[in-house]
Amino acid sequence: MAVSQTGIRRLPETLVNRIAAGEVVERPASAVKELVENAIDAGARRIDIATASGGRTLISVADDGRGMAPDDLPVAVERHATSKLPGDDLLNIQWLGFRGEALPSIGAVSRLNIVTREKAADSAAQLEVDAGKVGAVKPAAAGPGTRIEVRDLFYAVPARLKFLKTDRAEDLAVQEIVKRLAMAHAGIAFTLQQDGRTSFRADAVPDNLLNDPQDAQRPDLQRLGRLEQILGRDFADNSVAIRAEREGITLTGYAGLPTYNRGNAQHQYLFVNGRPVRDKLFVGAVKGAYADFLSHDRHPVVSLFLQVPAEQVDVNVHPAKAEVRFRDPGLVRGLIVGALRHALAEAGHRASSTVAQAALGALRPQSMPTMPLPFGTSGQSTFGGAGSSRWRGYDNLRPASVPGLAEAAALYNAPHGDFSGDMSAETDGLAPAARNEDAGAMANAGAIPLQSYPLGAARGQLHETYIVAQTADGIVIVDQHAAHERLVYERMKVNLEAGKVPRQALLLPEVVELTEAEASRLAARATELAELGLILEGFGAGAVVVREVPALLGDVAVQNLVRDLADAIAEYGNVLPLKEKLEEVCGTMACHGSVRAGRRLTLDEMNALLRQMEATPHSGQCNHGRPTYVELKLADIEKLFGRR
């Protein structure tokens, strides 16, 4: 009897595993991720990874973790076999891996070799899997821990090899995976060798560097040390610590200053319970937090770590476990936005040290001169000579040593003397500060010398655009328009938060048609929207009527605004986008209401601007993310003139 061509049959187990491998193992980096996560779950303190030909021909992951018993090896390569769900509770996942799919999926499409030994065992055990065919367990010689080798990845499914990128691209993807895992687990040492060359190494950061986790004012030095190993010293020097908690969810990490930014969002890292994830909610929250400080084509550098109770997050969304779902996404987004904005506000007028380094790089010639300079590097010159007292004491200064500037600014957070000027957006002029009888020191006895302030004493104005100030150990160059733009903008934001937003009544109320669910969500948030200046109410089953809009928005497209709000409330459960849009309008108004380049300022006006910058959050960058000032130390200037 012929078999029906439409009959339903069970697929062979090897074919099932190969199909599953398409979801779990998309490329060599995916295999590395799964194997390294298994090593972390096994309690490893050191993980060594090696690849060849981008991971096509070899992937090796060795750890010093707990290891496995010989009897566990055959079970470990079966689908959905795991030791990480002892209570079979998918709502309480405490491990990076839990699905039991990685080893069988990898073994189904490659030549897999596992050598493992428990710490208390006398010998190791070995198991080989070839394209899904499981061999017998054999004795082997190895130290405690596990070493897994994957050779000829995707040889069992040659079509998949055609979709891999170049070896270089695959190597970079592996590096990215290892770095992300290393960020989240600072107590583990990682090494990565690619084609025999060490491409990444991160030593374990000692646990004794950890500060009291209850002390919100002190950073987690262990985590910062690991981030410095991976992201570089510049990030460590130009970032602010993040620590916030709300309703059992804790956010920690570090966020780069706005002036320390990148051209893409690849340098944004989010970890949920130690798991690196990519989440559009996170990307949107970071963008919203930095909206005041960066233009749309620039992106901040952040590394944030969320600790969420297991029952409030679902990590079982995708086999690759790179996506998560939160029970209350609005709470998480609000926590991230609020924590980032608070930390950036505490940074005061601080700008990144890389601004000064970039300025010095632009000033230096592209190539060093081939003939000796007429002066040496020891400080001998026609002007002052070697050992001149005015050039002493700067040998150990790092270029633009910004850390500490915010702390110093805190001492001068209030305007000095009897300064009571108002640099509002409504006036074109700058109110004068207390009269400066001497550019170096105040005339009054006991007054603080102006050049002791973080941004120093104004010495002059260049091209009616740039203010030059002298500090105790260098100079500061300020872009007067960018600086005043930020001051005006921050004042407008304060006014926005202080009271009700001015509203503009529509001549004819506008009806916006929506789905019934969207209209219901908007009507439920009508009180909150009214506080932001938007007055609407339900209008039947699937529509709302808008009667008043925020006056700051001007001639706004009401239909588009309401629909965007409905989408935002559906996704995040809040109305933050409207606040962000109002702040964007404030930024535009501040730009037009600030002191323009080309206007000549008096010395008192310049000093007034400097003092307000010191007392104003975020004054280190304008509303578009450009720096408002550049600080150069004397040591840097001396190098430009060959005095060092």
N, C-alpha and C positions, 0 to 999 in steps of 0.2 A: 504494500500500500504506500503510495507516495506521500511524503510529508508536506503538509500545507505550507506554502511560502509565507502565509500571514500568521502562522502559529507563533505563539509566545514561548520563548525558551530562555533559560538561564545562561548568562554569558560565563565563559570560563573565568576562574579566579584570577589568572594572570592578566587577562584582558581588562577585568574590572579594576585591578590595581593600576594598569597603565592609563585607564581613563581617569582615575582619581589623581594620578600623578600630574595630569595636565592642569589641575587646580592648585595643587600643593607645590609642585616644582615647575615653575614657569621658566626659570633660567638658572645657571649655576649659583647666582647669588641667593636664590630661594633655598637651594639645598644647603648652602652654608648657614643661612639664617636658622633653619630647622635644627641642624646639627649643633650649632653653638648654643641655641636655646636649651637643647637637651643637656648639654654640658653644664650650663648655669643651673638648671633645675637639679642636677646631680651634686650640687655643692662644690663645684670646682673652684680652686683659687688661682689656677693658671690654665689658660687655653691657648694652644698653638694651632694655627691654621696654615695650610699650605695649598696652593693651587698651581696648575700648569695649563698653559694654552687657554687662559681665561676661564678655567674650570672644566673645559671639555674633556681633557684627558685625565686630570687628577684633581680631586678635592680630598684633603686630609684634615681631620679635626681630632686633636689629642687633648685630653684633660686629665686632671688628677682628682677627679670626683670619686663618688662612692663605688662606681663600677657595678657590674651585674654578675649574678650567679650563673654558672653554666646552664642550669635548667631554664633560666629566664630567656636565654638567647633565642630559641626557636619561637617563643611566644612574642618576643619583641618585634619580630618582622611580620607578624600577622596584623591585618587591618583592625583598627579600633581596639588594640590591646595596649593598655597603659597602666602605670602604677600611680598616676597622679589624681585619680578621682576615687579615693578610698570609700567615700560615702555615696558615690554615684550622684553627687549634687552639682548640677551645672550652674547653680546660682551662687556657688561659693568656690570660685576658681582661684587658687593661690599660686599657680604655676604659669610659666610662659607657654608650655606645651601641655595638651590634655586630650587631644583628639585621637591619638594613636595612629596617625596616618603617615607620618614623615618617613620612617624607616621602610615600611612596605612599599610606599610610593617611589622612593629613591631606588630601592632594590629591584623594582619592576622594570626600570628603564636603564639600568646600568649594571656594572659589576661591583657589588658591594662586599666589603670585607670588614668584619667587626672583631676586634681583639679587646677583651675586657678582663679585669681582675678586681675583685673586692679587696678592701684593705686587709681584712683578716684572713684571706685565702692564701694558700701556699703556692698556687700556680694560676696562670691565666687560661682563658678559653677563647676559641676562635670559631667564627661562623662565616661562611661565604654564601652570597646570594647572587645568582647570575640570571639577569632578565626575569626575575620572579621565581626561579628554581632555587629552592632552599637546600643547601648541603647539610652535612652532618657536623655536629659540634666536635671540635678537636682541641686537644691541649696545646698551649702555646707558652712562650716565654715573654713576659712583659711585666712592668711595674704596676702598682695600683692605679686604677683609673680606666679610661676607655680610649681607644684609638679607632676611628672609623675612616676607612678609605673608600672613596667613590671613584672608580675608573671608567672611562669611556661613557660619560653621561649621555643619555639619549641614543645609545647605539642600538637599543632595541626598538626605537621609534625614530628612524632616520629622518622622517619628514620634519620632526621638531628641530633638528640641527639647522635647517635652512632658515629658521626664524631667529636664530641667535645673531648677535651683532659681532663686531670685530673683537679680537682678543683684548684689545685695549679697553673697549667699552665695557666688556664683561668684567675685566679687572677692576675698573672704577666702580662698577655696581657692587662688587664684593667688598671693596674698601668701604663704601658708604654703609653697607649693612653692618660690618664689623665695628665701625666707628660709632654708629648709633647704639649698638648693644654695649659697647665699652663705656659710653657716656652714662648709661643707666646703672652700671655695675662697677663703681670705682674701686671696690675692694678686690677685683679680679684682674690679674695681669693678662694682657693679650699680645700676641705676636702674629703677624700675617706675612707669609713669604709667598711671593708670586714669581714663578719661573726662577726660583733659586735666589731671588733678591728680596730682602726685607723691606716691605713697602709701608708697614705700620707697626709701631710698638708702643704700648702703654703699660708702664709699670703700675703695680698695685699701689694705691695710695693708702698709707697706714690708717687704721681705724682710730688711732689716738688723735688724729687731726680733727675728728668730728667735734663740733661744739654742741652745747646743750640745745637739743632740738626745741625746747620750750622757749628759748631766748630768741625772739623774733628779730632782735637788733643785730645779731651776730651771724655772719654767713656760714654756710656749711663748707668748711675748708676742704674736706675730702672731695666733695663734688666739684668745687671750683678748681681744685688741683687737677682733676681728670679733664675738665673742660679746657683748662689751659693746655694740657698735653695734646688735645685734639684740635681745638679751634685756635690755639696760639695765644701768645702773651698779650697781643693787642686786644683780644676779646676780654681777657681777664682784667686788663687795665681800664677798659672802656665799657664796662657793663655795671648794672646795678642789681643788687640782690632782691629776690622776690620771695615773699612769704605771706600767705594769706590763708584764712580758714573760714568756711561758711557751711553750716549745717552738716558737719562731719566730713566735708571734702576739703582737702589741704592742697594748696598750690605752692611749690617752691621752685627755685631755679634762678636763672640770671637772664637779664635782658640788656641788649646793647643800647647805648645812647643813640638818639636819633641821627646824630652826625656820623655814627659808625654804621653804615648801611651797605647794602649790596644791590646789584641790578636784577636779581631774581630771588625767589622765595625758597631756594634750595637750602639755605642756612637757617631754617626754622625747624626746631626739633621739639616734638611733644612726646611725652612718655606717660602712659596711664598704668599705674601699679607696676612700674618697671618694664613695661612693654612699649617699644617704639611703635607709634601708630601714625597714620596720615588721616586727618579728619578735616572736612570742610568747615565744621563749626569752629575748630581751632584757628584755621587760617583766617576766617572772617573776624574772629575775636581779636586777633593780633592786628589785623588791618584796621579795625575800628579803634583800637587803643592808640595806634600811631597815626591816626588820620589827621591829627592836628599838626604833625611834625614832618611828614614826608610827602613828597609828590607821588603821584600814582605809579610812576615807573621805578621807584626805589623801595627797597624792602628791608626791614630790620633783621638783625641777627638775634635770635632768642633760643634758649634751651629751658623748657619748662617741664616740671614733673608733677603730675596729678596723682594724689592718693585718694581713691574713691572706694567707699565700702563696696564689697563684691556684689551685694544685692542691688546696687544702684547703677551698675554698668554691665552691658552684655558684650562679651568678647567673642562669643560664638556666632559671629555674623558671616564670616567668610573663612574657608579652609586655610587661607594664608594668615589669618588672625591679624591683619594690618588695619582693620576697621573695627570700630567700636560704636555702641549706641548707649547713650545716657538716658536714664529714666527721666531726668529733668534737664534737658539741654539748655534751657534759659538760665538756670542757676549756674551751670558750668561756664557759659559764655559771660554772664555778668561777673562771675568771680575772676575770670582771666582779664577782662577789660578793666575792672576796678583795680585789681592788683597791679597791673602794668601802669596804669595812669598814676596811681599813688606813688609807685616807686620812681617813675620819671619826674613827678613833681618834687620829690625829696632830693633829686639830683640837682635841683636849683638851676643855676645858669651854666652848669658844667658842660663843656663840649669835649669831644673825644680828642685824645692826644694825636690821633692819626691826622687830624686837620693840620696841625703844625708840621708834622713830618712831611705831609704832601706839599705844604708850602715851601719847606726847605728843599725838597726834591725839585720843585719847579725853579727855584733860584739857582741851584747848583748847575754848572755846565754839564753838558751831556758826556763829555770825555775829559779826563784829567789832562792838564798841560804836559807836554813832553819835555819842557825845559824847566830847570829849578826856578821856584818863585824867588823874588828878591827879598823874601823874608822867610824865616824858619818857622817851624811849628812849635817852637819852645816859648813863644811869646815875645821874641826879640823883634823890634820894629822901630821905625823912626818915631812913632808916637807912643811914648810911655816906656819902652824898653822892657827887658826881661824882668819879671818879678814885680812889675808895677802893681802897687797896692790896689788899684781900682779893678784889677782883673783876677784877684785872688779869691779862693773859696768856691769855685764853680767846677772843679775837676770831676766831682762825682755826680753832677746833675744829669739825669736822663732827659732826653729831648721832650719838652712839653710835658713835664711830670704832673699831669692833671690830678691823679688821686690826691686828695687832701684839699683841693681847691674848694670843693663843696663844703667841707668842714670849716675851712677858714671863712667862707662866705656866711656861714651861720652866725658868726660873731658880729656881722654887719647887716643882719637881716632887716633892721629898721633903717630908714634914711638917716644920715648923720646930721649933726648940728641942729639947726632950726629949719631944716628943709621941709617944706610943706607944699611943694609945687604939684601941679596936676597936669600930667602930660596926656590929656584926653584926646580922643579922636576928633572932637569938635573944633579944637584950636590947632592952627597951623604952627604956632610957636611952641617953644619949650620953656617951661617955667624955670627960673634960675634956682640953683641950690644956694646954700649959705655962701656968702662971698668968699672967694679963695684969694686971700691976700698974698699967698706965696704958692707957686705951683707944687712945691715939694712938701710943705707942711701948713697946717692951719695956723692962723695968727693967734688964736686964743690959746692961752697957756693950758697945757694938758690935753689939747685936742689930738686926735689920731692923725698922723701924717697921711695925706691922701694916697701916696704911693705904697702905703702899707695895706691898702684895700686890695682884695683879690684882682680887681681890674685896674688898679692903679690911678694915677693922676693924669688928666688930659694934658698933653703938651702942644697939640696943634691939630690942624685939619688939612688933609691932602685932597686936592681936586674937588673940594666941597662935597666929598662923598665918604671919606674914610677918616676916622678919629684915631690919632696915635696917642697912646697913653704909656706912661712909664710905671713899672711895678718895682718892687724891691729887688728883683733879680732878673729883670728882662723888660720886654715891651709887649703891648697888646695893640693890635690893629682891629678896629671895629667898623663894620659896615653900618653906617648910621640909619639907613632906610630899613634894612633887614632887622636891626635891633629894635627900633621904635615900632615897627610893624608887629613884632612879637609882644611888646609891652601893651600896645593898644588892644591887641587880640585877647590877651589874658584879662585885661580890664573888662572887656565886653563879655567874656565868659562868666566872670564873677557876677556882673549885672544880670546875666541870663539865669544864673542859678539863684540869685538873691530873691527874685520876685516872679510874679506872673509874666509870662511872655506876652508882649503886646500883640493884639489880634486885629485882623482886618476883616470886617463883615463883607460877605459877598453880596453884590447887588441883587443877583438872582441865585438862591440856593441851588447847588449842583447835586443831582442824583447820580450815584455811581452804582451800576449794576454789578453784582458779584454772585458767587454761589451762596447758597443758604448758609453753609458752614462758615464761609469767610465773613459774611455779614454779621453772623452771630458772634464771632470772635471779636470783631471790631466794636460791636455794640457793648460787649462785656468790658472792653477797655476804654470806654468813652470818658470816664473820669480821669484816667491817666493822660489820655490824649488832650483833654481840655487843659490840663496843667501845662502842656507844651504849646497851647495856642490853637489847637485844632478842635473845632466844635462840630460833632456829627451825632446822628441818632439813626436808629433803625427806620427803614422805610419799606415796609412790607417784608416778605419772606426772603427775598434775595437781593436786597439793595440797602444802601445807606444814603442819607442826605447830608451834605456838608454845608454848614451855614457860615462858619468863620474859619480862617486859616491864619497861621503865624504871619505877622506883618513883615518880619525879616525876610520871608521867602519872596516877597514881591509878587510878580505876575507868575504864579506857579501853576503847573499843569495838575489840576486837582485830581483828575482821573488817574494819572500815573502815580501820584503820591499815595493815594488811598490804596491802590492795588499793590504797590510795593510794601506798604505797611501791613496789608493783609497777608502777603507772602511771608514777611518777616515774623509776624506773630505766629503763623502756622509753624514756622521752622524753629524759632527760638523762644517763643512765648513772651516776648517783651517788645518794647517800642524804641529800642536804642537807635535804630536807623534814623528816626525823625530827629532825635537829639543830635546825631552826627551831622545831619543835613543842616540843622540850624547853626551848628558850630562852623560848618564849612562856609555858610553865608557870612558869619561873623569874620572869618578869615579874609574873605574877599573885601568886606567893608573896611577891615583894619588895614589892608594893603593900600586902599585908596585914601585912608585917613591918616596915614603916618607921614613922618618927615621924609621928604623926597631927597634923593641924591641930587646934588647941585645947589643945595641951600647952605649958605654959610652960617655956622653956629659960633656963638661966643664961647669963651673958655668955661664960663659958668654953666652954660647949656650943655656943653660936652660932659662936664663932671656930673651934672644932674642925670644925664642919660646913663652914665656908667653906674651911678649909685642905684638907680632903679633897676638896672639889669641885675645887679647883685641881689636885690630883694625880690626878684620876680622869677617864679618857676619857669623852666623851659627856655630861658632867654639865651641859651647857647646856640639855638638854631631858630631860623625864621619859620613861618607857617608852611614852607615848602621843603623843609629839611636841609636847607643850606646853612652853613655856619654863620653866626653873626659876628664872631670875632676869631682871631688867630693869636695865640700866645707864643712868643719866641723867647727862650731863655738866653741869657748872655753867653752861655757856653755854646749855644747853637750859632749865634751871630759871630762869635770869635772864630768858629770853624770856617764860616763863609769867607773870612778875611785872612785865613791861614794863621791865625794867632794860636791855634791849637793843633 
